[in-house]
Amino acid sequence: MSRTNYRWVICALLFFGTTINYLDRQVLSLLEPALAKEFSWSNSDYANIAAVFQFTYAIGMLFAGRFVDFTGSKVGYAWVLGIWSLGAVLHAFVAQIGGGISAMLSSLSISVPITIAGFMFARLVLGLGESGNFPCAIKAVAEWFPKKERSFATGIFNSGANVGAILAPLVVPWLALQWGWESTFAIVGVIGFVCLFFWKRLFDLPLKLFTKGKLNQAEYDYISEDVDSKQNREQEHEKISWFSLLAYRQTWAFAIGKFLTDGVWWFFMFWLPAYLTAQYKMTGTQMMLPIATIYCMTMVGSIGGGWLPAMFMKKGLNPYVARMRAMLFIAVFPLSALLAQPLGHAGFWMPVILIGIAASAHQAWSANLFTTVSDMFPNKAVASVIGIGGMAGGFGGVAVTKVAGALFDHYQALGEINVGYGIMFMFCGLAYLIAWALMKTLVPRFKVIEFG
């Protein structure tokens, strides 16, 4: 009997959800040059608004992992998708929201401009919802795919981040030009509610959809071929404490990998439009093609990074050794970012290509880093570990964003903002090799974690 392929329908749902996730978060960075001019923001003002999202995202990742381990991936993902779509729409009403928040803070002798307060609140809601995307998605992949397909499936749905990032510079400036920035936020946010409708109709656990005839016996057995899949194919509600997870080096290895490298991705996402404006005087639709090019390149990394360890596994290597070998190879490519400033005098396409290589490598790295968790932990703990690591990655992003804002304000005042970008690109280039070395030190050999 030939297998059905309903698991790829699930992968497609996760792909579209992740695409919308990244489309929503990119809108602000693409409109930042115009908003900064309209509201007289400094680099530090923008960094503070971006940091609210990242800080909320970091804390939210911890609880989102716990939440989805308790509620299950179907209910959990529906909630987070609805919350982040609401947060995206709220950006259109920052003047109304910010007025109330600013007045409340004034009563506490805290002065925050109305628009900044409004954007901070909208980013807080967006970050809270978006923090659940990856814990839910990784858990769903662990429920629907055998281990040998997980990194590939993760790479596919993770490429939605790249598609969202590609669509954003192509669509957002045009929408803003036609209908204004408020309507742009609202239109993009509503798309998430459309995705929510399809998620609720099409997703469930393999066993439930098997009984409904959505997948046949051959595919169900294939999905359940791993021991941990058989034990966890029905949703488990057993709680595993965070403290017990922190006792494992595998948890710390994942968290350190996320802390050191997620900030690189956040930097590219939030500061690329500002970089092109500061260095090459680009505005609005002029940035569409360069930014879209970078994120087109990242799709290669996301899918190729998921394929690379599978090639090593076919040669007989266990999943951990194969993934770590692939990640070491991948960690070399971000070094291209070190050349972005020295070669930038040749025109903007040179740093665009070099940054694209580094960003592509990040996506390849990320696909494998996420999958190390489902390789080593049982399904009932996957989302919680992803949440712990995601929180670490979010804090890393906060640190990078705040440092970048301060650096850029400092060097802009000196008339040498290019130096600030050079420092940040140096960090972006070296972060992955440092992270790999620390991860390998913590977990030198593969070991499956068992509870009880």
C-alpha positions, 0 to 999 in steps of 0.5 A: 500500500502506498503512503498518503502524504497528509504530513506535508499538508501539516508542513504547508500549514506551518509554512504559511503560518511562519510566513505570516509570522515574519511578514507581520514583524517586518512591517515596522522595520521597513517603515522605520525610515519614514516613521523615524522622520515623521515622529523624530525618532533617534536610533535608540528610540527605534531600538527601544521599540524593537527591544520591547518586541524582543523582550516580550518574545523572549519571555513569551517563548518560555511560557509558550513552550509550556502552554503548548506542551499542556494544551497541545499543538492544535489549540496552542497554535490557534491561540498564538496565531490569533494573538499575534494577528491582533497585535499586528492590527493594533499597530494601526491604532498607536495614536489612540492606544499610546495616548492612554498609555502615555497619560498613565505613565505620566501619572507615575512621572514617566514621560514617553511620547504617545507614538512610542508608547503606542508602538511599544504596546502593539509590539508587546502584543505581537511579540507575545503571540509570535513567541508561540510559533516555533514551539508549536511548529517544532512540536507539530513536526515531532508529532507528524514526522519520523526523525529522519524527515524532521530537519527537512520538514523544519527547513521547509516550514522555517523557509516561511520566515524567508518568504515572509521576509521576501514578501514584506519589502515587495508589498509593504512599501507599496501598500504604504504608498497607496493607503498609508502606514496605518492601513498597511499594518491593518491589512497585513494583520488580517491575513493571520486570521485567514490562516487561523481559519485553515489551521482549525479546519485542517490540523489535528494529531495523526491518530485522530486524523487517521481515524477520520481517514485523512491518512492511511495505515502506511503513513500512520505507521511511517510517522510512528516508526520512532519509539518516542513517536509511538509513546507520544502519538496521543497528546500527553499532558504530563508536566515536566518542570523547567528546573528538571530540564535545566539539569541537562547539558543538552538544554543549555547547549541549545539555549547557548546556541540560540542566545549567541546566534538569534541576535544576528537574525534580529539584527538583519531583520530590524536594521537592514532598512536603516543600514541601507538608508544610512549608508546608501541613502535609500528610501521606500521602494528603493529598498525593495529589490536589495532586501528581497534579494537577501531573503531569497538567498536565505531560502536556499540556506533554510531548505539546504540546511535541512537536507545536509544532515540527512545526507550525513545520516545516510552515511551511517552517522547518528543524528547528533553527529550528523547535525553537528557536522553540518552545523560546523560547515554552516558556521563558516559562511557567516564570516562573509559579513566581515567583508560587508563594510570593507567592500561596501565602497564597491556599491550596495550590491556587494554588502547585500550579497555578503549579508545574504550569504550570512543570513542564508547560513543563519537559516541553515543553522537554525533549522538544524539547531531546532531539530537537535531538541526533538532528536534528544528529548521526548515529544512531551518536553520538546516545546518546553525546551524550545521555549527555554532556548527561545527565551535565551535567543530573545534575550540575545536579540534584545542585547544586540538591538540595544547595543546596535542602537547605542553604537549607531547613535554614538558613531552617527554623532561622530559622523562615522556610522559606518564604524558602528555597522562594521562592529556589528557585522564583525559580531554577526560573522563570528557568533556561529563558530563560537556557539558551535564550539560551546555546544560541542563542549557541553554535549560532545556525544549524542544521548537521548533524554528519558523521563521516568 
